[in-house]
Amino acid sequence: MLDDWLSATLEGSVAGRPARGQPPGGRYRVHGEGILELTPDVTAPDARSVVISAGIHGNETAPIELVGELLAALEAGRLALGAPLLIILGNIPSIRAQTRFIDTNLNRLFQRGLDQEGEEPKRARALMHAVDDFFARHRHRPLHLDMHTAIRDSRYPRFAVVPYTDGQAETRPRSAWPDLAAAGMQAVLLQHRHSWTFSHYSRHYHAAEAYTLELGKVRPFGDNDLDALHGMRAWLAALAQGVPPADGNVADLRFFQVAFELMRTSDDFRLTFAEDVANFSEFAVGERLAEDAVSGPFVVETAPLSVVFPNARVELGARAALLVRPCGLPGSP
């Protein structure tokens, strides 16, 4: 049944279970391990085509628990399915192992033409194919919510990362700031270039409205405060039913633009600030933030910078931190 699909997937006990079923108001189909599509019998007038993904990093459990709540509510009939949904559990072996990834960061692999080998590249190709297939059949106002939690504390525990978009303004996917505010987001981070994350894939290749959503801090299953995510829970429920979400106050959001990336270009790379510094911590002009034997030191110049996603132990050639500055509400979202 639909309500135990998630637990069966995580336990590796899906063999022999039906790949199709009929929850109240619709039907479901399992396309592969951790890939579930739901189709309503009657599509609501305000329905969108929605991809909801969780567990792209295996130790980020709160989003997986939110997905479980959503599926249980649909199975029990507490929510009436009114929109096509694609539900994705990302890196299943790492979820089972409760690690961020097994061999490499899955959330850097979502690019067509990927030629890397290994389990995570193989999984990336399967997920890209699933999204391509779904959006080819369901094109109405496409939306992708890729839900995560961060490995450290944050001045803004709940924030959205908007993938970079190029091309003509009239063809760019729009972003709905009131929806993000109503979902409890506190900040919005605008990317400055292609990053090949899962949300970027949907925005870049399918012109979908898409976000990487950080929903607090990494915690084990059962230790998450889902009550703090009531806004996100309400947004998922509205999308599943195909009804308009509540509008939030955009004035409650703080906007940031990526100014620099710190890349680890040598084995001697190190960040010069404390390992437990919170996301969005600000550093003054003149402060040294990183040292690297190849690229040299990085010193803050011109104006203060805040750090997001710092991690000195990334793979060689990978991003070790984003450096951001406040910006105004984008005039053409």
N, C-alpha and C positions, 0 to 999 in steps of 0.2 A: 504494500500500500504506500501511498504518497508520503504519509507522515513518518514512516521509518526508512525511507530511501536514504536519508542522510546518514543515519547511524549504521545502516547496512553497508553503505559505501565505505565509511571509515573503518568498519570492522572487517572489510573484505569478504562479506557474506552475501553478495548480490547474486551469486551463481544460483540459477534455478528460479529466481524471482521473476515475475512478469515484467516485460519491458514496456508494456502499455497498460493504461488503466483509465478509469473514469471517476475522478473526484467530482464533488458537487459542482455543476455548472460548466463542466469542460472535460478535457481529456489530457493525459500526459503520455510522453514517450521518452524513454531513456535512449539517448543516442550513443552512449559510451560511458565508461567509468567516470562518474562525477559530472555528467552532462545530462541535464534534464530539461525538456521543453514542455511547457503547459500552454494549451490552446483553449480559449473559451468557446462554449457553444454559441454565445451571442457576444460579439465584440461591442463594448460600451462606446458611446459617441466620442468620449474624450480619451479613449485608450491610446497608449503609445506602445511602440515595439521596444521591449525592455530586456537588456542583459543585466543580470545581477551576479557578480562573481565575488567569491570569498576564498580564503586559503591559498592565494597565490604564494604567500609566505606561510609555511606550515605552523608556525608558533603563534599566529595571530588569530585568536579563537573567538573573540566577541562577535565579529561578523558572521562566523559559522553558526553561532548560537542564534543570531538574528534570523538567518536563513531557516534554521530549524523551527523557530517560532512562526515564521510566515507560512511554511509548508503545513505545519500542524493546524493553523487557523484555516487554511484553505481546505484541508482534508475534513475538518470538523464542520465546515459550512459557516464558520463565524465570519469569514470573508467570502464574498461571491466573486469568483474569477471572471474578470471582464476584459483582460488584455493578454496578448501573447507574451510569455515570459521565457527566457532562457536562463536557467539557474546553473551555475558552474562552481564546482569545487576544484581549485587549481592544482596544487602540488600535493597529491594524495599521499605519497610515501613520506613526505616531510610532515604532513599533518599527523600521520600515525606516529612518527618519530618525535613529534613536538620540537622540530628544529626549523630554522628559517628556510633552509634548502638542503638538498642532499649533496650535489656536486657543484652547482652554480646557480646564481640568482635568476630564477625564472622570469622575474619582472624586468629583465633587460633584453629579452629574446624575441619580442613580438614584432618581427619585421619580415616581410615577404622576401623570399630568396634565402632565408636562413640555412646555412650549410653545415652548422655545427652538429656533432654527433653526441649521443648520450641521452639519458632519460629525460632531463629537463628540456633540452632542445626538441626531443620527440614530443613531449607534452605540449610545448609551445605550438608546434605545428598542428597538433590535434585541436587545440583550443582556437587557433586562428581559423581553421577549417569550419569549426562549429559556428563561430560568429559569422563567417562569410555566408554559410548556408542559411542561418537564421535571418540575417538582414536582407538576403536575396529574396526571401519569401515574405518578410514583414518589414515594410519600408516606412510606415507611418510614424513620423517624428521620432526617429531612433534615439535611444538613450542607453548609456552603459554606466552603471555604478559599480566600480571596483573597490570593494571595502577592505580596509586594512586597519591595523593598529600599529603604533610606533614603538620602537625599542627603548625610548627614553621619555622622560617627562617633557612637558611643553607649556609655554606661556599660554598657548591656545590648544587645549587638548584635542579639540575637534576642528579639523580644517580640511579644506578641499584643495587639491592640486588640479589646475586646469591645464591639460596638455597644450603644447604649442601647435598653432595652426598657421599655415601659410596659404597663398593663393588669393583670389579675388575676394573682397569683403562680402559681396553678395552671395558667395557660395560657401562661406565659412559657417560651421555649426555655431549656433548661438548658445549662450549660457544663461541660465535662469537664476539670477541672484536671489530673488524672493524665495524660491524653492529651497535653496541652500540654507538661507537664514531660518526658515521654518523647520528644517531638518535638524537644527541645533548646531550648525557649523558656526564657528567663531571667527575664522579667518579664511581667506582665499589666496592661494599662491599661484601666480601666473608664470608658466614655464616660458623660457626664452628660446628654446630650440628643440628639435626632435630628440626624444628620449627613449623611444621604443618600449615603453611600458604597455600593459594590457589596455588601459584606458586610452592611451595615445593611439593604439592600433585602431580602435573603433572610430576615433575622431579623425584620424588621418586618412584611413582607407574607406570609411563608410560615411563620412560627414555626420557622424552621430554626436549629439551632445554627450559628453563623457567626462567623468571625474575619477581621480583617485581620492578616496575619502578616508582620512585618518580619524579613527573613532576612539581615541584614548590610547592607553598604554598596553603593551603586550602582557597578558596574564594567562595562566592555565585555564583549561575548561573548568567551569563552575565558580571561578573567582571573579568573573566580570560583573560590573555594576550595569546591568542592562537598563535599569530605570533611568540612568543618566543619558541613555540613547533613545528616550521616548520620542523625540522628534524624528529620528531616523526610522524608528519602527513605524510611525504614522505615515511617513513618506512611502515606505515600501508597501504598506497596506493600501494606500491610495493608488499607487501605480498598479498593483495586482488587480484591483477592482476596476481600473480604468476611469477613475474619477479625478477631478482636479485636486491637487494637494493644497493645503493651506498656504496662504501667503505670509511670509515672515517680513520682518523689518530689516531692510537692507542696511540701514544705519548701524545695525548691530554687528555687521561684518567689518573686519579689517583686511585691507587688500595689500598684497606684497608682490613685487616683481623680482624675478631672479636677475641678479646682476653679474654673478660669477659662479663658476664651478671650480671646486678644488679637486684635482685629479691626482691619484696615486700613480706617479710615473717611475718610481724606483722602490727597491726594497727598504730603503732608509727613510721613506716618507713617514712623517709624524705630524699630528695636530698638537699645537702648543698649549691648548687650553685643557681643562679637566675633562676626563672621560664622561662624567655624568652631567655635563652642562645641558640645560634644557633647550629644546627646539625654540627658535625665535629669540634666543639670548643675543643681546646687542653688544658689539665691540666698537670701541672708539677709534677715531683716526690715529694712526701711528702704532696700533697694536699688531703684533705678529701673530698670525693664525696657523701657519703651517710651514714646515721645512721639508725640502725634498732634494736629494742629491742631484737630480737631473734638472728639474724646473726651478730650483732655488726656493727662497723664502717667499711667502705671501704676506704682505703688510697692507693693512687697511689704509686707503688713500681717499681724499676728497670729502667723503661723508661716511658716517657710521654704517656698519653692515651687521645684519643678524644672521645667525647660522641655523640651518635646517638640515636634518638627516646626517649629522656628522658621524662618520665611522671610519677610523683609520685603518681598520683591518679588512678592507675590501680587497678584491683581487687586483693584481697589478694591471694598470690601465683603466681601472674603474673609477667612478665618481666617489670621492670621500666626503663631500659636503656640498650643499648649496649655500650661497651667500646672497641674501636678499635685502631689499630696501622697501619701505612703505611706498605705496602709490595710491592714486585716487581711484574712484569707481571707473572702470573702463567705459569710455564713451560709446564704443561699438562692440558690445560683448558678442 
